[in-house]
Amino acid sequence: MEVSAEEFEALVAAALEAVPTEIARLVDNVVFIVEPDAPVDDPDLLGLYEGIALTERDSHYVATLPDRITVYRHPILRMCATRDEVVHEVTITVVHEIAHHFGIDDDRLHDLGYG
C-alpha cells in the first residue's frame, strides 16, 4: 500500500480530530509526531508513547518537556492492503497511544480491542 507522507499525516490528524472532545481536552502536554520508520530494534512498531502518564504525574511534574506520541508510517503501510485498512490502523494506533497517556497498559488495550 502506498500513501504519501503528507496524506499519512492528514490521516493521523483526522484520527486525532475524531477523538471525543471530553477525552481530547484531558490530553495534557503531548506532541504528536509522524516518523517514516520505527526504531531499528523494533521495525514493526506502529506507534510509541514516551512520557509520564497522567496517572503517574504528581506535584513534581512542572516545567517538563512534552510527552511524545509517535506514529510510524512504513510499518502501518506494510501491514495494510487497502486505504481503508490504513485509515483503520492509524485510528487504532492513535487511540492506543493516547490510552497510554492516560495510564492504560497494553493488556487492557488488547482486552478492549485496541491491541
Rosetta constraint file for C-alpha pairs under 8 A:
AtomPair CA 1 CA 77 HARMONIC 5.64 0.50
AtomPair CA 1 CA 78 HARMONIC 6.79 0.50
AtomPair CA 1 CA 80 HARMONIC 6.32 0.50
AtomPair CA 1 CA 81 HARMONIC 5.50 0.50
AtomPair CA 1 CA 82 HARMONIC 6.32 0.50
AtomPair CA 1 CA 83 HARMONIC 7.36 0.50
AtomPair CA 2 CA 77 HARMONIC 6.81 0.50
AtomPair CA 3 CA 7 HARMONIC 6.24 0.50
AtomPair CA 3 CA 8 HARMONIC 6.16 0.50
AtomPair CA 3 CA 77 HARMONIC 7.50 0.50
AtomPair CA 3 CA 83 HARMONIC 7.98 0.50
AtomPair CA 4 CA 8 HARMONIC 6.08 0.50
AtomPair CA 5 CA 9 HARMONIC 6.17 0.50
AtomPair CA 5 CA 36 HARMONIC 7.81 0.50
AtomPair CA 5 CA 73 HARMONIC 7.69 0.50
AtomPair CA 6 CA 10 HARMONIC 6.31 0.50
AtomPair CA 7 CA 11 HARMONIC 6.30 0.50
AtomPair CA 8 CA 12 HARMONIC 6.37 0.50
AtomPair CA 8 CA 73 HARMONIC 7.03 0.50
AtomPair CA 9 CA 13 HARMONIC 6.18 0.50
AtomPair CA 9 CA 34 HARMONIC 6.62 0.50
AtomPair CA 10 CA 14 HARMONIC 6.08 0.50
AtomPair CA 11 CA 15 HARMONIC 6.17 0.50
AtomPair CA 11 CA 87 HARMONIC 6.49 0.50
AtomPair CA 11 CA 90 HARMONIC 6.98 0.50
AtomPair CA 12 CA 16 HARMONIC 6.26 0.50
AtomPair CA 12 CA 71 HARMONIC 7.95 0.50
AtomPair CA 12 CA 90 HARMONIC 6.26 0.50
AtomPair CA 12 CA 91 HARMONIC 7.24 0.50
AtomPair CA 12 CA 94 HARMONIC 7.26 0.50
AtomPair CA 13 CA 17 HARMONIC 6.19 0.50
AtomPair CA 14 CA 18 HARMONIC 6.21 0.50
AtomPair CA 15 CA 19 HARMONIC 6.75 0.50
AtomPair CA 15 CA 90 HARMONIC 7.00 0.50
AtomPair CA 15 CA 91 HARMONIC 5.08 0.50
AtomPair CA 15 CA 94 HARMONIC 6.70 0.50
AtomPair CA 16 CA 91 HARMONIC 7.98 0.50
AtomPair CA 16 CA 94 HARMONIC 7.05 0.50
AtomPair CA 19 CA 23 HARMONIC 6.76 0.50
AtomPair CA 19 CA 24 HARMONIC 6.00 0.50
AtomPair CA 19 CA 95 HARMONIC 7.75 0.50
AtomPair CA 20 CA 24 HARMONIC 6.07 0.50
AtomPair CA 21 CA 25 HARMONIC 5.94 0.50
AtomPair CA 22 CA 26 HARMONIC 6.99 0.50
AtomPair CA 23 CA 27 HARMONIC 6.93 0.50
AtomPair CA 27 CA 98 HARMONIC 7.79 0.50
AtomPair CA 27 CA 101 HARMONIC 7.54 0.50
AtomPair CA 28 CA 54 HARMONIC 7.96 0.50
AtomPair CA 29 CA 65 HARMONIC 7.74 0.50
AtomPair CA 29 CA 66 HARMONIC 4.79 0.50
AtomPair CA 29 CA 67 HARMONIC 6.16 0.50
AtomPair CA 30 CA 66 HARMONIC 4.95 0.50
AtomPair CA 30 CA 67 HARMONIC 4.54 0.50
AtomPair CA 30 CA 68 HARMONIC 5.65 0.50
AtomPair CA 30 CA 69 HARMONIC 7.10 0.50
AtomPair CA 31 CA 66 HARMONIC 6.28 0.50
AtomPair CA 31 CA 67 HARMONIC 6.26 0.50
AtomPair CA 31 CA 68 HARMONIC 5.08 0.50
AtomPair CA 31 CA 69 HARMONIC 6.25 0.50
AtomPair CA 32 CA 68 HARMONIC 6.01 0.50
AtomPair CA 32 CA 69 HARMONIC 4.85 0.50
AtomPair CA 32 CA 70 HARMONIC 5.89 0.50
AtomPair CA 32 CA 71 HARMONIC 7.78 0.50
AtomPair CA 33 CA 68 HARMONIC 7.19 0.50
AtomPair CA 33 CA 69 HARMONIC 6.13 0.50
AtomPair CA 33 CA 70 HARMONIC 4.65 0.50
AtomPair CA 33 CA 71 HARMONIC 6.32 0.50
AtomPair CA 34 CA 70 HARMONIC 5.57 0.50
AtomPair CA 34 CA 71 HARMONIC 4.89 0.50
AtomPair CA 34 CA 72 HARMONIC 5.94 0.50
AtomPair CA 34 CA 73 HARMONIC 6.89 0.50
AtomPair CA 35 CA 70 HARMONIC 6.78 0.50
AtomPair CA 35 CA 71 HARMONIC 6.27 0.50
AtomPair CA 35 CA 72 HARMONIC 5.02 0.50
AtomPair CA 35 CA 73 HARMONIC 6.22 0.50
AtomPair CA 36 CA 72 HARMONIC 5.51 0.50
AtomPair CA 36 CA 73 HARMONIC 4.82 0.50
AtomPair CA 36 CA 74 HARMONIC 5.57 0.50
AtomPair CA 37 CA 43 HARMONIC 7.17 0.50
AtomPair CA 37 CA 72 HARMONIC 5.52 0.50
AtomPair CA 37 CA 73 HARMONIC 6.37 0.50
AtomPair CA 37 CA 74 HARMONIC 5.62 0.50
AtomPair CA 37 CA 75 HARMONIC 6.88 0.50
AtomPair CA 38 CA 42 HARMONIC 6.44 0.50
AtomPair CA 38 CA 43 HARMONIC 5.01 0.50
AtomPair CA 38 CA 44 HARMONIC 6.70 0.50
AtomPair CA 38 CA 45 HARMONIC 5.71 0.50
AtomPair CA 38 CA 46 HARMONIC 7.15 0.50
AtomPair CA 38 CA 47 HARMONIC 7.98 0.50
AtomPair CA 38 CA 72 HARMONIC 5.64 0.50
AtomPair CA 38 CA 74 HARMONIC 7.79 0.50
AtomPair CA 38 CA 75 HARMONIC 7.08 0.50
AtomPair CA 39 CA 43 HARMONIC 5.72 0.50
AtomPair CA 39 CA 45 HARMONIC 7.66 0.50
AtomPair CA 43 CA 75 HARMONIC 7.04 0.50
AtomPair CA 44 CA 75 HARMONIC 5.31 0.50
AtomPair CA 45 CA 72 HARMONIC 7.14 0.50
AtomPair CA 45 CA 75 HARMONIC 6.58 0.50
AtomPair CA 46 CA 71 HARMONIC 6.04 0.50
AtomPair CA 46 CA 72 HARMONIC 5.19 0.50
AtomPair CA 46 CA 73 HARMONIC 7.52 0.50
AtomPair CA 46 CA 75 HARMONIC 5.86 0.50
AtomPair CA 46 CA 76 HARMONIC 5.94 0.50
AtomPair CA 46 CA 93 HARMONIC 6.68 0.50
AtomPair CA 47 CA 69 HARMONIC 7.14 0.50
AtomPair CA 47 CA 70 HARMONIC 5.39 0.50
AtomPair CA 47 CA 71 HARMONIC 4.36 0.50
AtomPair CA 47 CA 72 HARMONIC 5.73 0.50
AtomPair CA 47 CA 93 HARMONIC 6.07 0.50
AtomPair CA 47 CA 94 HARMONIC 7.57 0.50
AtomPair CA 47 CA 97 HARMONIC 6.70 0.50
AtomPair CA 48 CA 68 HARMONIC 7.83 0.50
AtomPair CA 48 CA 69 HARMONIC 5.65 0.50
AtomPair CA 48 CA 70 HARMONIC 5.18 0.50
AtomPair CA 48 CA 71 HARMONIC 6.69 0.50
AtomPair CA 48 CA 97 HARMONIC 6.36 0.50
AtomPair CA 49 CA 67 HARMONIC 7.41 0.50
AtomPair CA 49 CA 68 HARMONIC 5.82 0.50
AtomPair CA 49 CA 69 HARMONIC 4.60 0.50
AtomPair CA 49 CA 70 HARMONIC 6.60 0.50
AtomPair CA 49 CA 97 HARMONIC 5.50 0.50
AtomPair CA 49 CA 98 HARMONIC 7.68 0.50
AtomPair CA 49 CA 100 HARMONIC 6.53 0.50
AtomPair CA 49 CA 101 HARMONIC 7.06 0.50
AtomPair CA 50 CA 67 HARMONIC 5.68 0.50
AtomPair CA 50 CA 68 HARMONIC 5.12 0.50
AtomPair CA 50 CA 69 HARMONIC 6.43 0.50
AtomPair CA 51 CA 66 HARMONIC 7.37 0.50
AtomPair CA 51 CA 67 HARMONIC 4.32 0.50
AtomPair CA 51 CA 68 HARMONIC 6.36 0.50
AtomPair CA 51 CA 101 HARMONIC 7.64 0.50
AtomPair CA 52 CA 56 HARMONIC 6.25 0.50
AtomPair CA 52 CA 57 HARMONIC 6.49 0.50
AtomPair CA 52 CA 67 HARMONIC 6.76 0.50
AtomPair CA 52 CA 101 HARMONIC 7.24 0.50
AtomPair CA 53 CA 57 HARMONIC 6.58 0.50
AtomPair CA 53 CA 100 HARMONIC 6.67 0.50
AtomPair CA 53 CA 101 HARMONIC 4.56 0.50
AtomPair CA 53 CA 102 HARMONIC 5.61 0.50
AtomPair CA 53 CA 103 HARMONIC 5.17 0.50
AtomPair CA 54 CA 101 HARMONIC 6.12 0.50
AtomPair CA 54 CA 102 HARMONIC 5.34 0.50
AtomPair CA 54 CA 103 HARMONIC 6.39 0.50
AtomPair CA 55 CA 102 HARMONIC 6.38 0.50
AtomPair CA 55 CA 103 HARMONIC 5.55 0.50
AtomPair CA 56 CA 103 HARMONIC 7.63 0.50
AtomPair CA 57 CA 61 HARMONIC 5.84 0.50
AtomPair CA 69 CA 97 HARMONIC 6.42 0.50
AtomPair CA 69 CA 98 HARMONIC 7.60 0.50
AtomPair CA 71 CA 90 HARMONIC 7.87 0.50
AtomPair CA 71 CA 93 HARMONIC 7.23 0.50
AtomPair CA 71 CA 94 HARMONIC 7.34 0.50
AtomPair CA 72 CA 76 HARMONIC 6.70 0.50
AtomPair CA 73 CA 77 HARMONIC 6.21 0.50
AtomPair CA 74 CA 78 HARMONIC 6.02 0.50
AtomPair CA 75 CA 79 HARMONIC 6.51 0.50
AtomPair CA 76 CA 80 HARMONIC 6.46 0.50
AtomPair CA 76 CA 86 HARMONIC 6.77 0.50
AtomPair CA 76 CA 89 HARMONIC 6.87 0.50
AtomPair CA 76 CA 90 HARMONIC 7.40 0.50
AtomPair CA 77 CA 81 HARMONIC 7.78 0.50
AtomPair CA 77 CA 86 HARMONIC 6.54 0.50
AtomPair CA 80 CA 85 HARMONIC 5.48 0.50
AtomPair CA 80 CA 86 HARMONIC 5.75 0.50
AtomPair CA 81 CA 85 HARMONIC 6.66 0.50
AtomPair CA 81 CA 86 HARMONIC 7.86 0.50
AtomPair CA 82 CA 86 HARMONIC 6.49 0.50
AtomPair CA 83 CA 87 HARMONIC 6.25 0.50
AtomPair CA 84 CA 88 HARMONIC 6.17 0.50
AtomPair CA 85 CA 89 HARMONIC 6.02 0.50
AtomPair CA 86 CA 90 HARMONIC 6.00 0.50
AtomPair CA 87 CA 91 HARMONIC 6.21 0.50
AtomPair CA 88 CA 92 HARMONIC 6.21 0.50
AtomPair CA 89 CA 93 HARMONIC 5.99 0.50
AtomPair CA 90 CA 94 HARMONIC 6.09 0.50
AtomPair CA 91 CA 95 HARMONIC 6.19 0.50
AtomPair CA 92 CA 96 HARMONIC 5.95 0.50
AtomPair CA 92 CA 114 HARMONIC 5.95 0.50
AtomPair CA 93 CA 97 HARMONIC 6.19 0.50
AtomPair CA 93 CA 114 HARMONIC 7.71 0.50
AtomPair CA 94 CA 98 HARMONIC 6.16 0.50
AtomPair CA 95 CA 99 HARMONIC 6.06 0.50
AtomPair CA 95 CA 114 HARMONIC 7.46 0.50
AtomPair CA 96 CA 100 HARMONIC 6.63 0.50
AtomPair CA 96 CA 109 HARMONIC 6.92 0.50
AtomPair CA 96 CA 114 HARMONIC 5.87 0.50
AtomPair CA 96 CA 115 HARMONIC 7.20 0.50
AtomPair CA 97 CA 101 HARMONIC 6.65 0.50
AtomPair CA 98 CA 102 HARMONIC 6.66 0.50
AtomPair CA 99 CA 103 HARMONIC 6.47 0.50
AtomPair CA 99 CA 104 HARMONIC 5.35 0.50
AtomPair CA 99 CA 105 HARMONIC 7.78 0.50
AtomPair CA 99 CA 109 HARMONIC 7.84 0.50
AtomPair CA 100 CA 104 HARMONIC 4.96 0.50
AtomPair CA 100 CA 105 HARMONIC 6.18 0.50
AtomPair CA 104 CA 108 HARMONIC 6.54 0.50
AtomPair CA 104 CA 109 HARMONIC 6.91 0.50
AtomPair CA 105 CA 109 HARMONIC 6.33 0.50
AtomPair CA 106 CA 110 HARMONIC 6.08 0.50
AtomPair CA 106 CA 115 HARMONIC 6.72 0.50
AtomPair CA 107 CA 111 HARMONIC 6.36 0.50
AtomPair CA 107 CA 115 HARMONIC 7.88 0.50
AtomPair CA 108 CA 112 HARMONIC 6.29 0.50
AtomPair CA 109 CA 113 HARMONIC 6.21 0.50
AtomPair CA 109 CA 114 HARMONIC 4.98 0.50
AtomPair CA 109 CA 115 HARMONIC 5.40 0.50
AtomPair CA 110 CA 114 HARMONIC 5.35 0.50
AtomPair CA 110 CA 115 HARMONIC 4.06 0.50
AtomPair CA 111 CA 115 HARMONIC 7.65 0.50
